[in-house]
């Protein structure tokens, strides 16, 4: 039986889940192009970065806070009990080469 005229079907609400202030990203690319150097610059770390291919074997992981003047202003104005800034989680993996998945 078709729906009655003038009556619209209820709209589905999108499932968003819990909002977080965390962003995850990975640095991917060919060997020996500066991924680890970019990781060190971005996260202010001292991960090993040498001038030969496959220096990074195990993934380097770090998290750094994202500076934001708007967040600082809001914290200053409203004085909350706790202030949790946004966080960027960065993963630096080894260079990608053809045939690496085959062993």
N, C-alpha and C positions, 0 to 999 in steps of 0.2 A: 504494500500500500504506500503510495507516495506521501511525502510530508504535506501537512496542511499549508495553504497559502498564508503568507504573512508571518509565518514562524520560521526563523532561521535556525540552522543547526548550530549548536554551541561550538565556539572556536576552541581548538586545542591549545593549551598553554604549553610553551616550549619548556623542556626540561633543562634547566641551567645548572642545577647543582649548587654547591657552595662556592661563593666568589672567593678567590685567593689573590694575593698580591705577589705571586711567584711566577716567573717566566723561565722556561727551560729552553736552552738552545745548544746545538752542537756545531763544532767547527770541522768542516769536512772539505777535503780537497786532495789534489795529487801530492805525491811525496816531494819534500824539499821546496815548498813554496812559501813557507812562513806562517803556518798555522800555529805552531807553538810560540812563535814570537808575538803574534797577534793575541794569543791567549795570555801571555805574560803581561802585555800592555793593557789589556782589558781588565784583568783581575788583579794587577799589581802583585804578581807572584814571580817566583824564580824557577819555573819548570825548565827541565833540560831542553835546550834548543841548540843543536849543533848543525854544522854545515855538511851533513851526509845523510843520505836517505835512511829511513826507518830508525831514526833516533828515538821516536816515541813508540814504544811497544805497548805498554799498558796505558789506558786512557787517563788523562789528567782531568780532575774534576775540581771545581771551585764554585763558590757563590760570593757575590758581591752585592752590596746595597746600591740602589739606584738613587743618585742625588736628585732632589726635586725641590725647588724653591717654594712651590705651591704647598707641598706637604709640610715644609718647615713653617710656613706662614699659618697654616691651619692649626698646627700643634701649638704655635705661640698664642694664637687668638683664643682657642677653646680649652687649652690645658687639659687634655684627657689623662686618665689614670695611666695608660700605657700608649706608646706610639710605636707602631710596627711599620717600618718603611718597606717599600717594594724591594724584592730580591731577584737578582738574575743568576740562575744556575747555568754554568757554562761547562761543556765537556769538550776536551780536545782529544781527538782520536788519531790513530796512525793513518798515514797516507794510503789512499786507495790505489790499487794496482789491478791490472787485468789478471784473472785467474786466481785471486787470493781466496775466493770462496771454495775452490776445488782442492785446496790443500797445497 
